[in-house]
């Protein structure tokens, strides 16, 4: 607490006192399902807690131990979940939760219909029904669909914090005083971004979200200026600039070189796995950027091979290997983790 500024110290002390008050005084007396609205101080979010029947005499702390293990989930395969139309569902992002933590978050939230968790433990909760699998890769994540046939409103405790936000934008490096850059901290080519005037960070985020086909990979914001970063490889670095904020869009895939990319041809499960069904060739494409653009416009594209011709890879399991081929470059197209 000593390292906090005075305002933060007071807020932390109030939060601890409120939490102790709630845990100390709340005892459930009804044999039926109970809904309690907690708003002890104005500094706390309002929390809605629904508890199943049969918890007579249990404390709030006891009720929380009933857990989320009663839910079951259906694995819809590799790739994050999408809507039936192939769009990104409403979602919230939770950093470094792990598979168990992500599943528990979804089970504790009645408005969660599934989740995806990357190999790095980052978690996406899908907040609308009608999900299906088969989308682009996101760090090895699968689309895990909540089996609603085994879930009822009174089967478990649920907690919803009304002030929860969707964290689809996260800092590339530091949270403040950083300007976005391309491959290095000096790479600031004008083609990497589009500039729009705005006086609000949230409006800048909204403009990025509204770009079709998830072409906006992130934003740089300073007062009165919004840069929408459309570099296919995303924002690769930052540079210290006072007053700037650089955020990446966690829902926008970017191109990532496989094993360095150069002199590499894309392959399936092994360096010799190169079935023609894994990709299709786009004719009359002479530049890497044009090949990348063709991939970004196709929802099933998981990567490209470019070197004399443009191959759009659509293999459901993604690009899992490469082979040496002079003059070719292999790049995955996947969400950042």
N, C-alpha and C positions, 0 to 999 in steps of 0.2 A: 504493500500500500504506500510505502514511503516514496516510490518512484512515480506515483500518480500526481497530476496537477490537482489543485484544491477542488475544482468542480468534480473531477473524476473520483476523488477520494470520498466526497459526500455522497455521490451516486452509488458507489460501491458499498458504503456503509449502510445506506438505506436499503439496498437490494438484499444484503445479508440479513438485516433486521426483519425485513418483510418475509423472506424465505423461512426464517426460524419461526416467525409468528404463524405462518400458514401451517408448517409441519407440526407445530406444537398444539394448535387449537382445532384443526379440522378433523372431526371424527364423524364417520357416516353412521346415521342412526336408522335410515330407512331400509326395509327389506327389498324394495323395488329399485329399478334403475333411477339414478340420481343425476341431475345436471346442475353443476355449480358454476357460477360466474364469479371469478376472482378479479377484483380491481382494488387492491388494498391501498395502494398509493398511486398518485398520478404518474409517477416515474416508471411504473411497471406496465407491461402490456397486459391486455385483458386475455385471460386464458379460459377456454371452455373445456371442461372435463366431464366426460360421460362414463359412468361406471356401471358394469353389468349387475343384475340381481345376484343376491347371495353374498354381498360384501358387507353385511351388517356388522358394525363394530370394527371395521378395518380402517386404518388411517390412510391418508393420501400416499404416504411412503410405502405402506404395505401394498396398496392397489397398484402402484407403479411396477412392482415386482412380478405381476402376472404376465408381463412381457408380450411380445408380438409374435411368439413362435406359433400361435394358433393359425396364422395365415399360411397358405401354401401358394407356391408360384410355379408358373409354367414357363419353361425355357423355350423361347421362340427362335433361338439361334443367334449366330454371330451378328453383331451390329446393333446399334441403338434402336429403340422403338420409334415408330412413326405412325401418323394417322393413316386411315384407309386411303386418303388422297396422296400419301407420300410426303406430307409436310411434317415439320417439327411440332409435336404436341406442346401445350403449355407445360412448363417445367420449372423446377428449382434446382440449383447447383449447390452441392455440399462438398467441400474440399476434404480429402484424406479421411473418409469415413470407413473404408474397407467394406468387404462384401457383407459381413454380419451387421455392421452399423447402418449401411444403406438399406438393407432389407428391413431392419427394425424401424428406421425413419418412415419407410413407406407403410408398414403395418400400423404404426402409431397415428397415421394421418388418413382419415376417412376419404379425403379427396384425392389420394394417391392410387393410381390404377396399375402401376408397375414401376420398375426401376432399371437402370443400367449402371454398372460399376466397372471402371477401367482397371487394367492391371496395376495401376499406380494407386488404386483405392479411391479415386475421385468418383463422385456419385451424382447421378441425375435422377430425380423423381419426376415421373410423368403424371401430370395433373388433369388429364382429361381421358374419357373412355374411348373405345374404338381403336385400340392399339394393334399394331401388327409389327412383325420383325422384318428383316431383310434390308435395312438401311445401310448407310456407309459405316465403315469401321470407326470405332472410338476407343483406341487403346486396348483392343481385345475384349471389349464389353459385349455382353449378350443382352437381348431384350427379354426381361423377366416380367411376365404378366401376372398380376394378382388374380388368383382364382376366386372370383366373387361368390361362387356357389358354396364356398366353405366359410364365408365371412358374413357376419351379421352385425348390426349396430351395437348390440348388447354383448357381443362375445369378448370384448376386450376394452381396456381403458384407452381413450384417445385424447390427445392434447393438440389443440390448434392455437397458435399464437397469431393474433390478427395482424401484427405488424411484420410478419415474415415477408421477405422480398425475394424476388427471383435474381440469383446471382449469375447472370449470363455474361457479365463483363467483369474481368478480374485484372489486377495490375500485371503488366508484363514483367516488371522488376519491382521497383519501389512504388509506393502508392501515390506519391506526390513529387512534383518538380522533376518530371522525366518526360522527354519528348520521344516520340516513336521514331524508329529507324528501320532500315531494311536488313541486309546481311551483316552489317557492322554499324558501329556507333556514328560513322561518318556518312553512311548511305542514306541520303535523303532526296532521292530523285523525285521529280514532280509527278512522274507516272505512277508512283506508288500510292497516291491518295487523291481524293477529290475534296475540295474545300467548299463548305457552306457556312453562311453566317448564322450564328445562334448565340443567345445569351444564357443558355441553360444546358448543363451537362446531360440531364435526362432527355432533352430534346435531341441532343447529339446522339445518344444511345438509340433513341427511337428511329432516327434517320438511318442508322446503320442496320437496325433490325428490318427496316422496310425495304432494303435493297433485295431484289429478286435473286433466287438461287443461292442465297447465302454468300454473295460475292464480297460483302463487307467483312473483313477479317478482324477489324478492331478500330479504335478511334484514338485520336489525340485531341484533347480539349484544352483551350485556354479562353479567357473571357472574350466573348464576341467572335470566336473562331472555332470551327469544328472540322477536323480532317477525318474523312472516311477512308480507311486504309483498305485498298483493293489489291495489294500485291499478292499474287497467287500463293507464294510461300509464306505469307503472313508477316507479322512483325517479328523480326529476328533479333532486334537489339533496341536499346534506348540510349539517350544521351541526357545528361543533367542540364535541364533548362528551367529556371524558376518560373512558377506559375502554370506549368504544363502538366497534364495528366495523360498517361498513355495506358490504355486498357485493351486487352484482346477479347474478342468475341468467342466464347467457349463453344458456341453452337455452329461455328463456321469452319468447315474443313480447310486444311491447307496442304500444300504439296511438300512432301518430305523425301529427300534423296535416300535411296536404299543403299547401304554400305558406301556412302559417299556419292552415289549416283553416277559419276562419270565412268565410262567404259563398262557399263553394267546393263545387261538385258534382263527384263522382268521374267520371272518364272513362277510356277505354282508351288507345289509341295516340296520340290527338289530342283537343283540346277538343270536337270534333264527334263523337267515337266513343263512342256510348252505346247499344250493342246490348242488348236485353232479356236476352240469354243470359248477360251478364256478371254478373248479380246476381239475387237473388230478394228479394221484399218480405216482411218479417215483420209480420203484422197486430197491431194492438192494443198497440203499443209507444209509450209516451208520453215516455220519458226516455232521454237519451243512454246512461246507465249500463246500462239494460236492453238497448239495442241492442248495446252492447259485449259484454255477457254472452252474448247469443245468438251473436255471432261467435266468442267464445272456446270455445263448446261445439261448433262445427262445424270439423272439421279442414281443410276446403278453403277456409275464409274467409281472404281476404287483406286485408280492410279493410271499412269501412262508410261509407255516406253517411246522415246523419241530419238531418232538418229537416221535421217534419210527418209523416214516415214513416221506417221503418228499412229500408235496403237493405243486404243482406249481399253483398259482392262476392266472387266465386269465380273470376274470370278467371285462367287459368293464368299469364299473363304479368304479372299484378298490375295495380295502378293506376298508369298512366304519365303521366296528364295530368289537369287539372281545368278546369272552366269556372265563370265567375262565376254564382252563384245566391244571391240574398239570402236569409238565414235558414237556409241549409244548411251543414253541416260535413262535410268529407271527411277520413278518417283511414286510413292504412295500418296493417295489423296484421302486424308483422314482427319478427324477432329483432334485438336491439341489436348494433351492431358498433363 
